[in-house]
Structures are given as structure tokens and as C-alpha cells.
Amino acid sequence: MSSVTTIERPTPPMNADERATLEGWLDFYRATLALKCAGLDDARVRIAAAAPSPMTLLGLVQHLAEVERNWFRRVLAGESVPPIHDRGAETAGHDGGFEVSEHATLDAALTTWNAEITHARRNCAERRLGDTSPFMGGEVSLRWIYTHMIAEYARHCGHADLIRERIDGTTGV
């Protein structure tokens, strides 16, 4: 069994203001997902977690690109952008991405995911944590979105941990 240690992750600040702390934890989990995929080829990132789950590392990267797009572009910025991985009504939008097409590659998925992270950072840069956007008949703050995204990534990084261990025995933070 080996340990994943070759990719550097930013350590979230231990004594910073609220925004730096939230952004630090989100970047930590973003880097964790990349770390879980590091060194794997396209065949290995398609290996499913364990029956009956079809979840794969490639599917997680695609899904989190959709989640980034949904929260930071559609909800926060009000952009009208289509789903990235539209494979039918049941997988479209922020819940999509888990299903992997036969032509999908890790490199392409990581490129798309990183582009969505770049959009997210740009859309957040000039907003305060208390700034709100319309959502589900009410308002949602950037603070809430950051907190939600940290939880979303933490949950999926746990999935990625188990999938990576199943693929090649690699464990680690």
C-alpha cells in the first residue's frame, strides 16, 4: 500500500479572517480531489467504487465541475450557462457529471473543472460574504455557498479516498 504525497495542497489558514478561512478550506478540498486522481490513466479513473455504485474518479471530477458551474455561475452570478455533461434530464445540471461517456478523458475533465474553478474565483472576487443572490424563492449568501461547497467537496473527497484505495491501494490525505 502506498501513500499519496507528491502533490502539494494549500494548508487552510489557521488564524485568518472568515473569507480567507472559507476560501482556504475550499481550495484544500479542490486540491485533495486532484491529488486523488494524480498518476492514474484514463482506464483507472473509470474503475467504479464498489457494486452497486457506478461512481468513479472521472465521474466525480465531472460532477464537481457541474457543481462549481451551478453555484458560482448560475446561482451566484445569475449566468445562463448550459450543463457541461448533459446526458438527459435526470443527469443534467448541477446533479450531472457522474455518468461517464466512452469518449471522456481525465485530462479533458480536469481542464473543464479547472476552468469552472477559475470562473468561480472571478465571480467571487468582488463580492462580500454577505452578498446574496436569488435562490429558490429566497436569497442565498456567498458565505452559505462557500460553506455548502466545502461540505460538497469533503463528502466527495471521502468517496475519492475509497475509490483510489480500491484502484491501487493508495491511501493518504
TAVEN-V131245 format. One record per residue. N is the residue number from 0. RES is the residue in one small letter. D_CENTER is the distance of its C-alpha to the mean C-alpha in Angstrom with 1 decimal. Layout:
n=N res=RES d_center=D_CENTER
n=N res=RES d_center=D_CENTER
This chain:
n=0 res=m d_center=26.0
n=1 res=s d_center=24.2
n=2 res=s d_center=21.9
n=3 res=v d_center=18.8
n=4 res=t d_center=20.0
n=5 res=t d_center=20.0
n=6 res=i d_center=16.9
n=7 res=e d_center=17.3
n=8 res=r d_center=14.8
n=9 res=p d_center=15.8
n=10 res=t d_center=17.5
n=11 res=p d_center=16.9
n=12 res=p d_center=20.3
n=13 res=m d_center=22.7
n=14 res=n d_center=25.0
n=15 res=a d_center=23.6
n=16 res=d d_center=23.5
n=17 res=e d_center=21.1
n=18 res=r d_center=19.0
n=19 res=a d_center=18.8
n=20 res=t d_center=17.9
n=21 res=l d_center=15.0
n=22 res=e d_center=13.6
n=23 res=g d_center=14.4
n=24 res=w d_center=12.5
n=25 res=l d_center=9.3
n=26 res=d d_center=10.0
n=27 res=f d_center=11.1
n=28 res=y d_center=8.0
n=29 res=r d_center=6.1
n=30 res=a d_center=9.4
n=31 res=t d_center=9.7
n=32 res=l d_center=7.2
n=33 res=a d_center=9.3
n=34 res=l d_center=12.3
n=35 res=k d_center=12.0
n=36 res=c d_center=12.3
n=37 res=a d_center=15.0
n=38 res=g d_center=18.4
n=39 res=l d_center=17.8
n=40 res=d d_center=19.2
n=41 res=d d_center=18.3
n=42 res=a d_center=20.5
n=43 res=r d_center=19.0
n=44 res=v d_center=15.3
n=45 res=r d_center=16.9
n=46 res=i d_center=18.5
n=47 res=a d_center=17.8
n=48 res=a d_center=17.3
n=49 res=a d_center=20.8
n=50 res=a d_center=22.9
n=51 res=p d_center=22.6
n=52 res=s d_center=18.8
n=53 res=p d_center=17.7
n=54 res=m d_center=14.0
n=55 res=t d_center=13.3
n=56 res=l d_center=10.9
n=57 res=l d_center=11.2
n=58 res=g d_center=10.4
n=59 res=l d_center=7.2
n=60 res=v d_center=6.1
n=61 res=q d_center=7.9
n=62 res=h d_center=6.8
n=63 res=l d_center=3.2
n=64 res=a d_center=5.7
n=65 res=e d_center=8.0
n=66 res=v d_center=6.6
n=67 res=e d_center=6.5
n=68 res=r d_center=9.8
n=69 res=n d_center=11.2
n=70 res=w d_center=11.1
n=71 res=f d_center=11.9
n=72 res=r d_center=14.0
n=73 res=r d_center=15.6
n=74 res=v d_center=16.1
n=75 res=l d_center=16.4
n=76 res=a d_center=18.1
n=77 res=g d_center=19.7
n=78 res=e d_center=19.0
n=79 res=s d_center=20.0
n=80 res=v d_center=17.5
n=81 res=p d_center=17.4
n=82 res=p d_center=14.7
n=83 res=i d_center=13.4
n=84 res=h d_center=14.1
n=85 res=d d_center=17.1
n=86 res=r d_center=18.8
n=87 res=g d_center=20.8
n=88 res=a d_center=20.9
n=89 res=e d_center=19.4
n=90 res=t d_center=16.1
n=91 res=a d_center=16.0
n=92 res=g d_center=13.8
n=93 res=h d_center=10.9
n=94 res=d d_center=11.8
n=95 res=g d_center=12.0
n=96 res=g d_center=10.7
n=97 res=f d_center=11.6
n=98 res=e d_center=15.0
n=99 res=v d_center=15.5
n=100 res=s d_center=18.5
n=101 res=e d_center=21.1
n=102 res=h d_center=20.6
n=103 res=a d_center=16.8
n=104 res=t d_center=16.3
n=105 res=l d_center=13.7
n=106 res=d d_center=14.9
n=107 res=a d_center=14.6
n=108 res=a d_center=11.0
n=109 res=l d_center=10.1
n=110 res=t d_center=12.4
n=111 res=t d_center=11.0
n=112 res=w d_center=7.4
n=113 res=n d_center=9.4
n=114 res=a d_center=11.7
n=115 res=e d_center=9.4
n=116 res=i d_center=8.6
n=117 res=t d_center=12.4
n=118 res=h d_center=13.2
n=119 res=a d_center=11.4
n=120 res=r d_center=13.4
n=121 res=r d_center=16.5
n=122 res=n d_center=16.4
n=123 res=c d_center=16.2
n=124 res=a d_center=18.8
n=125 res=e d_center=21.8
n=126 res=r d_center=21.0
n=127 res=r d_center=22.1
n=128 res=l d_center=20.2
n=129 res=g d_center=22.8
n=130 res=d d_center=22.5
n=131 res=t d_center=21.9
n=132 res=s d_center=21.1
n=133 res=p d_center=22.5
n=134 res=f d_center=20.6
n=135 res=m d_center=22.2
n=136 res=g d_center=25.7
n=137 res=g d_center=24.9
n=138 res=e d_center=23.0
n=139 res=v d_center=19.7
n=140 res=s d_center=19.4
n=141 res=l d_center=16.9
n=142 res=r d_center=17.3
n=143 res=w d_center=16.3
n=144 res=i d_center=13.2
n=145 res=y d_center=12.2
n=146 res=t d_center=13.3
n=147 res=h d_center=11.5
n=148 res=m d_center=8.0
n=149 res=i d_center=9.2
n=150 res=a d_center=10.4
n=151 res=e d_center=7.5
n=152 res=y d_center=5.6
n=153 res=a d_center=9.2
n=154 res=r d_center=10.1
n=155 res=h d_center=7.7
n=156 res=c d_center=8.6
n=157 res=g d_center=12.1
n=158 res=h d_center=11.9
n=159 res=a d_center=10.9
n=160 res=d d_center=13.9
n=161 res=l d_center=16.2
n=162 res=i d_center=15.4
n=163 res=r d_center=16.0
n=164 res=e d_center=19.1
n=165 res=r d_center=20.3
n=166 res=i d_center=20.0
n=167 res=d d_center=21.9
n=168 res=g d_center=22.6
n=169 res=t d_center=20.3
n=170 res=t d_center=19.4
n=171 res=g d_center=18.5
n=172 res=v d_center=16.4
